[in-house]
């Protein structure tokens, strides 16, 4: 939804920038287009996925028909693919994987039609499919690299111009996006290699048996049986070696990967379906029709029973109202008293009330500038400076991480004194309710001003930071407000701060209009701020301290760090991997017009080679916005950033 709004701004840069986990933009372009017809993101994603599913089924039909010349086998192949449980399960979610599965199947059709690049039209279409597949998701190449290389190796010398045509079409499509966003792609590939805590370690038998054990869940019982027969038939008769190679490669690749999410395996499903139906190349109507009927039964069970022991009717579609608009209107009406966007976080075991769903609802209701949706902080930090908390009262898994936050609401005495209930709604699940709480910085409990000041002076600082010579000066409003934890400002004057090797030197910080959580302080001895308006730091950092900090960040891979400061530029040079000299020219500038600090990497040199700026600027250049937002729950005041005369100075003339 947000991407669609940005596209409608007609800013060409938006269309070629990474969005949603740094993925290429093609799927999000189509999803944004669907939003013009359907207002809600989940509905638009479902309808769009139905379209991709139709294209996928048609591509499979055409592919099997081309390979067997038998329309009944082609119908069986289309029916087999359209009845795979996990594919039908994923149709319901606005995720990228079904679109990627279509492009893999379509690319495979184009590859076979190219006849090892002897057919010019097929080769050009293959370049188109490769380009659009990679513009959907960078992992496309993992599925199509094996059959494409196989076909290139088997191509004749006189057909090599068609290979060049394929590469040119493919490069023309992907170059404008991948070239300037290369660092984003590499970073995303690295992050995607991590697995979930429930995934077995790679070097174990459980990892290599993961997909065989769960194959029937992904493919369905009938398709699994046909695949088993087709695999044995292909190996015995030495047929369809390219497809069997793709099957083997997919199994080895995803078994050797940490993350065992079924979604990543789904685009390989067309290979397995083909192996399962191509041995039926002589099938006729009298056998094909009963087989298609079995696939229809499998599809019905898959659509309404996948993931719940296959019981029919478990997932029958139904319309439910989860009161998203009502609770957001309540929060918006109440939050108009704040001088900044209000922060809301949900504690819910239900996808319809999770933070992502509520964030979509703020965009749908056009209040995303007034209500900001938080992520899921750790329990110890959850209730710091959050204006609204939405808590679902039942349906909890007691072993989930969020349950600790729900339990804190239910059992702690301090919460009811600091947050008050402003709305309650019945949910579709029987006897389930959602309750919206708003922070009340004036709880009906006070403490002596002396005790509060003593708590501020004696409270331990960040254990990772070495802080010396701390002086605290408070500016009270009056004695009554101080006893409630409300101060006009709090000034910290720190002689020195050392944090992970970075020495900040003398630092002063002014916190304006802060409220201390008095009930939590009295009950548990924990000092937390309920709300604060702004934070204004004044700090200077010497070049020598930046050098030490850069050395700590570089770890064992970076040596001989050197930092120079001149005319607003921070130049960092070092020896990477004990071999290559790397230099980076970095500029920070305060931008009062946009209330942000602008970060620009003006130059990067590796050895004697200057890296073209277009390769990294979308990855490195950014605005750090200073107004309150879900990542920073208060305004940060930075009027100037200067780097010269051997010192970086923030808010110091």
N, C-alpha and C positions, 0 to 999 in steps of 0.2 A: 504494500500500500504506500509506504513512504517512498519507495523507488519509483512508483508510478507518479506520485506527486512531483518528484524531482525531474522526471522525464518531461512532464508537462510544462516545466519551466523553460523548455527549449534550449537548455544549456548542453551543447554538444559534448562537453567534458564529462558530464554525468553519464552519458550513454557508454563511454569508453573507460569508465572507472570501475574498480572492483566493488561488488556489493554482496551482501549476505555471505559471510565467511570467505570473502575473496574469490568467489566463483566468477567465471565469465558471464556475460550478461544475457545470452540468448533466451534461456528459460524465463528469466525475470522480465525481459521485454515482452514475451508472450503472456506472462501472468499479469503484467501491468495492462496489457491490451484487454485481457479478459475482465479486468476490474471495471472497464467502461460499461460492460454489460451487466455484471453482477457486483453488488456493492461489498460483499463480505469476502475476505481473503480465503477462508476455508471453502466456501461454496465455489468461488472462482477457480481455486486450485482443483477441486473435484471435477468440475465441468471441463477444465482444460485437460486434466489427466484422462478423462473419457475420450477426448479428441486424440490425444497421443496414443491411447490404447487402441483406438480404431485404426490409426495409421500403423501401429505395431502389428496388429492382426493381419491387415492387408499386406504388409511387407512380408510377413511369414508365409501367407498364401502364395504370393508371387514368387518367393524364393523357392518353396517346395515345388511349385508348378514348373519353374524353370529347370530345376534339377531332375525331376522325375517325369515331366510331361504327362502326369496323371492328375486330373482335377480332384479325384476322390482322395488321393494321398495329400494333396494340397489342402483340402477341406479338413482332413484329420489333423494336419500340422497346425492350421489356424485354430482349430478347436482345442488342441492340446495346449497351445500357448495361452489361449484366452481362459483356460480353466486352472492355470497354476495358482495355488492358494496365495502365495505371497504377492504376486503381481496384482491380483484382485484386491488384496488387503491394502496395498499401497496406492490404489486408485483414489482412496478417500482422503489422502493427505496432500497438502500443497508442497510436495518435496520434489527434488530435481531428478530422482533416480528413474522414474518411469519414462520421462522424456529421453534420458540417456539410453535406456534400453531400446527405445524406438530407433535412435540414430545408429546404434550398434547393428541392429537387425537390417536397417536400410543400407548401411555401408556394406554389410555382408552380401546383400542382394546385388549392389553395384559391383562389388568385387567379383562375384561369379559371372555377372553379365559382361565384365571386361574381358573374361576368358584369358586370364594371365596377360592382360594389357594388350591383347591383339585387337580389341574393339575400342575405337576412339571414343565413342559416345559413353560407353560404360566406364572408361578411364576418367573422363571429365566428370561424370556423375559421382565417381568414387572420390575425386578431389573435393567436390561439393559436400559430400557426406562427411568426409574427414574434417573439413573446415567447420561445418555446422555442429558436428559432434564435439569437437574441441571447444567451440564457442558455447556449448552447453555445460561441459564440465571437463576439467583438464585430464581426469582419469580415463577419458575415452580411449587414449592411445594404449592403455594397458590391455584392453580387450581386442583391439583391432591390429595391434602391431604384429602379432604372430602370423595371422593369415595373410596380411598385406606383404610382409617380407617374404613369406613362402611363395606368394604369387609373383613377386618381383624376381626372385631367384629362378623360377621356372619359366619366366618370359623369354621369348626369343630375342636375338640381337636386333632384328629389324623392327621389333615392337618397342624398343627402348624410348623412342620419342614420345610414346604414349605415357610412359612412366614420368617423363619430364613434364608433360602436360598435367598429369595428376598432381605432381608436386607443386607446380606453379599455381594451379587453381586453389589448392589447399593453403599455400603460403599467402596468397593474396587475401584470403578470408581471415586468417588468424593473425597475420603480422600486425595490423593496426592496433589490436588489443593486447596481444601477448608481449610484443616488444617493449612497450612502456610499463607493463605490469609484471615483468618477469620475476622481480623479487617477491611480489605478492604470491605468485604461483608457487615458487620454491618454498616460501614460508608455510603455505597451506599444505603442501605435500609433506613437509616435515611434521607438522602438527597432526595430520591425519594418520600418521603411522602409530600413534598411541592407541592402546586398547582400553576397554572398560575393566573395572576391577574383577568382573565375573569371567572375563575371557581367560582361557588357559594359557600358560607360558608357551612361547613358540616351540622351544626345544623339548616338547613332551608328546607322548602318544596321544593324549587327549586333544591337543591342537590339531594333529593330523587326522584324527577321527571326527573332528567337529562337524565338518560338512557332510561326510557320509552318514553320521548319526541324525543330522537334521535335514537331510536331503528331501525326505518325504514331506516335511513341513513346507519347504520352498516349492517343490514341484508337484506334489500330489501323488497319491498311491498309484493311479493308473499310469501317469506319465513316468514315474519311477520304474515301473515294471517294463514299459516299452523301451525306456532308455537302457536298462540292463541287457535286454535282448539285443537291441541295436548295437550296443558297444561290443558285445561278444561276436555278433555277426560281422561287424566292420573289421574287427581284429582278425577273425578267421579268414575272411575273404579279401583282406587287404583293400578295403574300400573306404572312401571318405576319410583318407588319412589326414587331410588338412583340418577337418572338423574334430577328429579325435585328438589331434595335436592341440587344438584350441581348448578342448575339454581338459586335457592333461595340464596345459599351461595354467588355465584358470584355477584348477584345483591346487596346484603347487603354489601359485602366487598368493591366493587368499589364505591358504593354510599356513603359509610362512609369514603372514602379516599379523601383527598384534591384534588389530581390531577385527572382530568376527561378526560385525553387524551384518545381518542378512541383506541389507540394502546394497552393500558394496558388491555382493555376489550376483545381484539380480540382473545386471546387464549381460552376464554370461549365460543366462537362461536360454536364449535362442540357440546357442551351440548345442546344449543338452537336448532341447526339443528336436532339433534337426537329426541328431544321432538316433533319437527315439522313434522317428517316423519315416526316415528315408529307407529303412529296410522293408517298409510296406509299399514299395514302388509299384507292385503289381496288384494292389488291393482294388476290389471292385465294390459296387454299391451294396451288395448283400452283406458284406463284412464292414464296410465303411460306416453305414448308417447306424448299426448298433454301437460301434465304437464312438461315434460322435455323440450318441445318446448318453454313453457312459461319461464322456467328457462334460456334457451338459449337467449331469448329476454331480460330478466333481466340482464344477463351477458353482452350483447352487450351495453345496456344502461349504465350499471355500468362502463364498461371499458372506454367509450368515453364521459360520461356525469356526472360522480359522482362529486358532489361539485359545479356544475354549473347549478342548477335547473333541472338536469336530461336531459339536451338538447343533443340529439344525435350529435356526431361529434365534441363536444367541446374539447375532448382530443385525437383527432386522432394523432397517432404517426407521427413525422416528424423530420428530421435531421436538426440541426441548428448549426451554427458555431459562438460561442461567443468569438472568438479571444483570447482565454486564452493563447495559445502558443505564439502568435504574441506579445501581450503586455508584457508577461514575458521575451521574448527575448529582447525587447526594454529596459526593466528595467535592465536586466542582462548586456547588452552591456554598458549602461550608468553607472551602479553601479560598474563597474570594477575599477573606480577611487578611491573607498573607500578602507580603510585599514581594514575593518571589513565587516561582512555580512550586506547587505542593508535591511532596514525594509520597508515593503510595507503593506498598509492597504487599503481595498476597502470600498467604500460608494455606496451601490447598493441595490435596492429593489428586485433583481432577484436572485434566488438560484444559477444560473449558474455563477454568478460573486461574490458570497458571499465569505467571507474569507476562509470557509472550502473548497469550490470548488477550489479556487485559490491555496490553500495549497496542495490539491491533484495534481493540475497541476504542481506545482514545483517539486514534486516527479516524476511525469510522465516524465517531461523534464530534470530530473536529475540535477536540480540547487538548491535543497533544502538547500545545504550548503552555497549558495551565496545569496539567496533571502529568508528572513524570513518573514512569514505572521503574521501580528498582529491580535489581537482580535478586539473588538469594545469598545474602551475606551469611557468614558463619554465625551460629547461635549467639556467641558472646557479643557480637557486634550488631545483631539484628535490629535492636530497638534504639540505636543511636541516631538521632536527628531524622527519624522517619515520621512524617506528618500523619499518614493514614496506614492502618494495618487492616487487611481483609483476612478474616480467619474462617475457614470451613470447619464445621463442628463435628463431622463424622466421616467415615470412610477411610480412616487413617491406617497405614501400615506402621506398627510401632517400631519397626527397624529402620524406617526412612530417616534421612538427616533432617528434613523439615519438621518431623514430628517433635523434635526437641523444642523448636520455636512454638509450636502449637501447645506443647505441654507447659512451657513457660507462661503462656497466656492463661491457661487453665489453673495453674497451681500457685503462681507467685502473687503475693499481696501487693507488691509495689505497682504492678502493671495496671490494676484497676484504679489506682490513685493517680496515675499519670495519663492514662488513656481512658476516654469515655466512649461509650457506645452511642453512635449517631444513626444507625440503621441496621435492620435485620430483615432478611428475605428468605422465604421458603425455596428450596432447591428442588429440581425434578426427582432426585433420589428421595425415597420415603424417609421422613423424620430427619431430614438433613437441612441445615440452615447455614447461611453465610452472614457473618456479623462484621460490620465496618466500625472500626474504632478510630477516633481522632485524638491526637495528642493534646493534652490540656496542660500547658506549661505553668498553670497556676494551681497545682494540686492543693487539696485541703489539708496540707501538712507543712509545717515549717520547722526550722532549726535555728539556733542562735547564729548571728552573723559571725561570731568568734569561732564557732565550730566549723562553719563553712570555710572560712579563711584558713583555719588550721589544716583542713582536709586538702585544700589546694596546695598548701606549702609542703605537705608531707607525702602527697600522692606520688608513687614511683613513676618515673618517665619511661619511655620506650626502652625495654631491656637491651635492644640491639644498639642503642645510641649511648655514647659516653657524653654526658652533659655536665658541665662544671659551672659553678658560680651563678646559680639561678637566683634571680631576684624577681619577685612577683609584686605588682602594684595593681590594685583594683580601684575602679572608679564606680562607686555605688550610685544608685538612684536615690534610695532612702533605706532606712533600717528595715522597714517592713518588706520591701522588695528583696533586699539581701537575704532575709530569713527564709524567703521562698525560693532562693537560688537564682534570682534575677539580678544581673549586674549590667551596668551601662557598658563597661569595657574591662578587659583584663589584659595587662601588659606584661609580657615575659621579657626580661633582659637577661640574656645568657652569655656568660663569658666565652665559652667555646662549646661547639658541638662536633663530635666525631661520629660519623655514621658510615659503616662499611668502608672505612678507609678514606672517606671524604671529610676534611676538616673545614667547617663553615666559618670558623673564626667567631668574632663577636656578632651576635644575632639578636634582633629584637622582633617580637611578634605582638601585634595588637589584635585581640579578638573582640569584636563589637557585638553588643546586645545578645548576651549568652544567658541560657537557662540551664541550671544544673539539675540533674535528676535527684532531688532530695529524698524521695521514698526509697529509691534503689540504694542511695548512699547510706541511709539509716539502716535498711534491712540487711544488706550484704556487704557494706563497706566498699562498694565499687563506685568510682567517680566517673560518671558519664554525662555528656552534654545532651540535653533534650533538643535544643535549638540554638543556633547562632546565626547572626546576619552576615558577617564577613570576617575575613582574616587578612591582615596586611603585614607581610614580612619585610624586614630590612636586613640584608645580609650581603657579605662580600666574601669571595672565594679566590684565593691566590692561585696562580698558574701552577705552582709546585704542588699544591694540594690536588688540583685537577689531574696532574700527571700521575700521582699515586692512585687516585680513584680509577683512572683509565687502566692502570696496570692491574688493579684488582678485578675490574670488569673483564679484562682480556684473559685473565687466568693464565694457564700454561701455554696458550696458543699465541700470546702476544708478548713481545719483549721490547725493551728500550723505548718506552713511551716518552714523548716529548710534546709539551703544549706551549703554544705561542698565542698571545693576545694582542691584536692590533686592529684599530679602526672598526671595532664592532665584530670582528671575525675571531672565532676560536679555531685555531689550526692544531689538529692532533695528528702526529706522525708516530709510526711504530713499525716494528719488524714482526710480521705475521708468520707463524709456522717456522720461525727461525730462518726464513729464507727471503720472503718478499717484503719490500718496503711499501707501506700503505700510508697515504696522507689524506686527511679529510678537512675541508674548510667548512665550518658551521657558523651560521648567523642566527641569533635570536633578536627579535625586535618586538617591543610592545606596540600594539595596534589599538589605540583607544577607540577608533571608529567602530571596530567590531568587538571591542571588549575581549581581546584575545592576545596571546603571544604567538607571533609567527616564527616558525622554525624552518630554515632553509639550509639544505646542503648545497653550497655553491659549487664545490668541486670535489671530486674523488680521484685520486691517482693511485694506481697499482704499478709499482716500479716506475717506469718512465712513461706509462700509458695513462692518459686522462680518459676516464670512463665517460661516454656520452651521457649528458644529464637526463636525456629522455628515458634512459634505462632505469633510473632510480628515483626520479623526483616525485612520482606518485606514491612511492613507498616511504620516502624520507621527509618530504615537505608537508607540513600540516599546520593547522591553527589549533592552539591549545586554548579553548574557550574558558573564560574566567568566571562567568556567571554560574549560579547554582545549577547543577545537573545531576543525573543519577550517579555519575562517577565522582562528584564533588558536591557535597551537600551544603555549601555555603559559597558566597561570592569571594573570590580571591582578588585582592587589589594589587595589581602590578602596573605601575605607571611608567617605569623605565627599566631597561636592561642594558647595561653598558659593559663592554669588554675591551679594555685598553689599559696601558700602563701596568701590565702584569696582574690585573685583578678583574674579576667579573663582579659587578655591583648591581644588586637588585633593589630598586627603590631608594638608591643612595645617589645623590647628585654628583 
